[in-house]
Amino acid sequence: MLSRERINLAILASLLLGLLLSLSGCEKPMNISDEALLDHMEECLSNDNLTPGMAVACGNYQKECRRRGKATGNYFC
């Protein structure tokens, strides 16, 4: 029979593994064209009143711009 400590440790390890796997999925490249990405960035920069959801999306667009720039050397946005 498993002790309560081992069960708690197994649950904690499972939760940590799930968290790590879910966060690693956040860093996948976006499947949009450079032109579409540039359009989204322009929209983000021209909007002074971003909703919380749009602010998160704009942050993701900025990350993707930096990622593509590092990968290709072409910092277009």
Sequence and secondary structure as in RCSB ss.txt:
>XXXX:A:sequence
MLSRERINLAILASLLLGLLLSLSGCEKPMNISDEALLDHMEECLSNDNLTPGMAVACGNYQKECRRRGKATGNY
FC
>XXXX:A:secstr
   HHHHHHHHHHHHHHHHHHHHHGGGS   S HHHHHHHHHHHHH SS  HHHHHHHHHHHHHHHHHHHHHS  
  
